[in-house]
Amino acid sequence: MSFQAYLDNIQKKTGKSPEDFKKLADGKGFSEKGKLKPGVKAGEIVAWLKADFELGHGHAMAIYALLSGKKE
């Protein structure tokens, strides 16, 4: 599955766009202006997304990659 397909599936499931997740992560204190703050670990993001949005590990990691700037 392509990275974009992960993002599309996440949006279908949650109704939230990648930009929405950047804003939510900012609000949670994980990121600033949509980019992860130093020291924030993947496990923290995955736990948040699993708990609040019932995302699976792979989909949560796609959001982590988005926030960490590894994927756009």
C-alpha positions in Angstrom: 0.0 0.0 0.0 1.3 3.4 -0.9 1.8 6.2 1.7 -1.0 8.2 0.1 -3.3 5.1 0.3 -2.6 4.9 4.0 -3.5 8.6 4.4 -6.7 8.2 2.3 -7.8 5.2 4.3 -7.2 7.1 7.6 -9.3 10.0 6.3 -12.1 7.6 5.3 -12.0 6.0 8.8 -11.7 9.1 10.9 -12.9 12.0 8.8 -9.6 13.7 9.6 -7.2 15.0 6.9 -3.4 14.9 7.3 -3.6 18.7 8.2 -6.2 17.9 10.9 -3.8 15.4 12.5 -1.0 17.9 12.4 -3.2 20.4 14.3 -4.4 17.7 16.7 -0.7 16.7 17.4 0.1 20.4 18.0 -2.8 20.6 20.5 -1.6 17.5 22.3 1.9 19.0 22.6 3.5 16.4 20.4 4.4 18.8 17.7 4.7 22.4 16.8 3.5 23.8 13.4 2.8 20.2 12.4 6.4 18.9 13.0 7.3 16.6 15.9 9.1 18.1 18.8 12.5 16.7 19.6 12.2 13.7 21.9 8.7 12.6 21.0 8.8 8.9 20.3 6.8 6.9 17.7 5.3 4.9 20.6 3.7 8.0 22.0 2.1 8.9 18.7 1.0 5.3 18.1 -0.6 5.0 21.5 -2.5 8.3 21.1 -3.8 7.4 17.7 -4.8 3.8 18.7 -6.6 5.1 21.8 -8.4 8.2 20.3 -9.0 7.0 16.7 -8.7 3.2 16.8 -6.1 3.2 14.2 -4.0 0.1 13.6 -0.2 0.2 14.0 0.6 0.7 10.3 -1.8 3.6 9.9 -0.6 5.2 13.1 3.0 4.9 11.9 1.9 6.7 8.7 0.8 9.6 10.8 4.0 9.5 12.7 6.0 9.6 9.4 3.9 12.6 8.3 4.6 14.4 11.6 8.3 13.6 11.6 8.7 14.9 8.1 9.7 11.6 6.6 6.8 11.7 4.2 4.7 14.6 2.9 
